[in-house]
Amino acid sequence: MINKKILIVGASSGIGKELALRYAKKGYRIGVTGRRADLLKQLQESFPSQIFTACFDVMESDNILHLNKLIQEMGGMDILVYNSGYGDTSATLNWEIDRQTTLTNVNGFLAVIHFAYQYFVEQGYGQIAATSSIASIRGNSWAPAYNASKAYMSNYMEGLHMKTAKCKNNITITDIQPGFVKTKMAKGNVQFWVSSVEKAAQQIETAIEKKKRIAYISRRWWMIAQLMKILPYSIYKRMG
Ligand SMILES: NC(=O)c1ccc[n+]([C@@H]2O[C@H](COP(=O)([O-])OP(=O)(O)OC[C@H]3O[C@@H](n4cnc5c(N)ncnc54)[C@H](OP(=O)(O)O)[C@@H]3O)[C@@H](O)[C@H]2O)c1
């Protein structure tokens, strides 16, 4: 019987839900969060003795109160995954889309990661993973706030990785960078190398287990990442 405990922020649907189910099958205790109470309840009912839920909005100021309560119910936390994410195309630079994207992917992320980091420092060990995106690498004219928010996440995770190495505090930092995954979140007419949620969740689980610093999902997105990093702006701007 495994007694490990993982908390997945943003697990009511898509990648987070699939990841929760995988860990449940492995015997973990799992905390799942999201705003859609009905979906969280359904998930909890599939593994009633292992899955614990908290329904809250990461953009709200009571987010950490909810996390503390959930961790108490789970009996502790070994791994935290920040997977909540919002994004939409903002062709005319829509304020509401860009505001919600930033509050979810930057403000919510920052609050939760800060909390988890301090929690693990006090505990003496732990692992933090966050679902950023391949979008973190460059800007994008269709969804500027989404790419910028993911750049914030990945840059922050790199900083935290360096900090934990310097402080030798036994905390593992894993930055997950998916390409396209077949969920409602995947937007745009040009999509390729689209992973199923099952494949994405399986590769994320492996990356967490192997304590990877960065994981591209699926793995071959590594090539696109390297190309995007070196592509001159004059060429990139015709695509982005
Ligand atoms: N699908 C892709 O192609 C792709 C590619 C790269 C990166 N990603 C990233 O992968 C992560 C998971 O996305 P997904 O594709 O699985 O889409 P999804 O099914 O829409 O999952 C998004 C999750 O985030 C939660 N969430 C969103 N806003 C929230 C808020 N304000 N407060 C609390 N929870 C919130 C949602 O729960 P509620 O709606 O119930 O609140 C849901 O559980 C996201 O961070 C996304 O940016 C996805």
Ligand as a Chemical Component Dictionary entry (heavy atoms), coordinates in Angstrom:
data_LIG
# 
_chem_comp.id                   LIG 
_chem_comp.type                 NON-POLYMER 
_chem_comp.pdbx_formal_charge   0 
_chem_comp.three_letter_code    LIG 
# 
loop_
_chem_comp_atom.comp_id 
_chem_comp_atom.atom_id 
_chem_comp_atom.alt_atom_id 
_chem_comp_atom.type_symbol 
_chem_comp_atom.charge 
_chem_comp_atom.model_Cartn_x 
_chem_comp_atom.model_Cartn_y 
_chem_comp_atom.model_Cartn_z 
_chem_comp_atom.pdbx_ordinal 
LIG N1  N1  N 0  -4.359  21.054 -24.135 1  
LIG C1  C1  C 0  -3.230  21.558 -24.633 2  
LIG O1  O1  O 0  -2.971  21.498 -25.855 3  
LIG C2  C2  C 0  -2.218  22.194 -23.694 4  
LIG C3  C3  C 0  -0.963  22.516 -24.217 5  
LIG C4  C4  C 0  -0.017  23.097 -23.404 6  
LIG C5  C5  C 0  -0.310  23.347 -22.083 7  
LIG N2  N2  N 1  -1.542  23.033 -21.577 8  
LIG C6  C6  C 0  -1.815  23.335 -20.171 9  
LIG O2  O2  O 0  -2.277  22.178 -19.514 10 
LIG C7  C7  C 0  -3.064  22.547 -18.379 11 
LIG C8  C8  C 0  -4.331  21.709 -18.344 12 
LIG O3  O3  O 0  -5.129  22.046 -19.460 13 
LIG P1  P1  P 0  -6.083  21.021 -20.225 14 
LIG O4  O4  O 0  -5.643  21.009 -21.637 15 
LIG O5  O5  O -1 -6.190  19.734 -19.501 16 
LIG O6  O6  O 0  -7.469  21.838 -20.226 17 
LIG P2  P2  P 0  -8.733  21.781 -19.250 18 
LIG O7  O7  O 0  -9.435  20.478 -19.398 19 
LIG O8  O8  O 0  -9.513  23.014 -19.586 20 
LIG O9  O9  O 0  -8.138  21.870 -17.787 21 
LIG C9  C9  C 0  -7.923  23.081 -17.140 22 
LIG C10 C10 C 0  -8.033  22.848 -15.647 23 
LIG O10 O10 O 0  -7.720  24.083 -14.990 24 
LIG C11 C11 C 0  -8.774  24.388 -14.088 25 
LIG N3  N3  N 0  -8.921  25.833 -13.975 26 
LIG C12 C12 C 0  -8.960  26.738 -14.988 27 
LIG N4  N4  N 0  -9.173  27.978 -14.484 28 
LIG C13 C13 C 0  -9.258  27.824 -13.132 29 
LIG C14 C14 C 0  -9.484  28.720 -12.056 30 
LIG N5  N5  N 0  -9.657  30.045 -12.269 31 
LIG N6  N6  N 0  -9.528  28.239 -10.795 32 
LIG C15 C15 C 0  -9.358  26.925 -10.572 33 
LIG N7  N7  N 0  -9.132  26.016 -11.540 34 
LIG C16 C16 C 0  -9.099  26.465 -12.808 35 
LIG C17 C17 C 0  -10.020 23.758 -14.704 36 
LIG O11 O11 O 0  -10.981 23.519 -13.702 37 
LIG P3  P3  P 0  -12.381 24.313 -13.564 38 
LIG O12 O12 O 0  -12.777 24.790 -14.926 39 
LIG O13 O13 O 0  -13.285 23.302 -12.969 40 
LIG O14 O14 O 0  -12.086 25.430 -12.620 41 
LIG C18 C18 C 0  -9.450  22.454 -15.245 42 
LIG O15 O15 O 0  -9.427  21.477 -14.246 43 
LIG C19 C19 C 0  -3.296  24.060 -18.523 44 
LIG O16 O16 O 0  -2.440  24.765 -17.654 45 
LIG C20 C20 C 0  -2.920  24.357 -19.961 46 
LIG O17 O17 O 0  -2.480  25.690 -20.140 47 
LIG C21 C21 C 0  -2.502  22.458 -22.361 48 
# 
loop_
_chem_comp_bond.comp_id 
_chem_comp_bond.atom_id_1 
_chem_comp_bond.atom_id_2 
_chem_comp_bond.value_order 
_chem_comp_bond.pdbx_ordinal 
LIG N1  C1  SING 1  
LIG C1  O1  DOUB 2  
LIG C1  C2  SING 3  
LIG C2  C3  SING 4  
LIG C2  C21 DOUB 5  
LIG C3  C4  DOUB 6  
LIG C4  C5  SING 7  
LIG C5  N2  DOUB 8  
LIG N2  C6  SING 9  
LIG N2  C21 SING 10 
LIG C6  O2  SING 11 
LIG C6  C20 SING 12 
LIG O2  C7  SING 13 
LIG C7  C8  SING 14 
LIG C7  C19 SING 15 
LIG C8  O3  SING 16 
LIG O3  P1  SING 17 
LIG P1  O4  DOUB 18 
LIG P1  O5  SING 19 
LIG P1  O6  SING 20 
LIG O6  P2  SING 21 
LIG P2  O7  DOUB 22 
LIG P2  O8  SING 23 
LIG P2  O9  SING 24 
LIG O9  C9  SING 25 
LIG C9  C10 SING 26 
LIG C10 O10 SING 27 
LIG C10 C18 SING 28 
LIG O10 C11 SING 29 
LIG C11 N3  SING 30 
LIG C11 C17 SING 31 
LIG N3  C12 SING 32 
LIG N3  C16 SING 33 
LIG C12 N4  DOUB 34 
LIG N4  C13 SING 35 
LIG C13 C14 SING 36 
LIG C13 C16 DOUB 37 
LIG C14 N5  SING 38 
LIG C14 N6  DOUB 39 
LIG N6  C15 SING 40 
LIG C15 N7  DOUB 41 
LIG N7  C16 SING 42 
LIG C17 O11 SING 43 
LIG C17 C18 SING 44 
LIG O11 P3  SING 45 
LIG P3  O12 DOUB 46 
LIG P3  O13 SING 47 
LIG P3  O14 SING 48 
LIG C18 O15 SING 49 
LIG C19 O16 SING 50 
LIG C19 C20 SING 51 
LIG C20 O17 SING 52 
# 
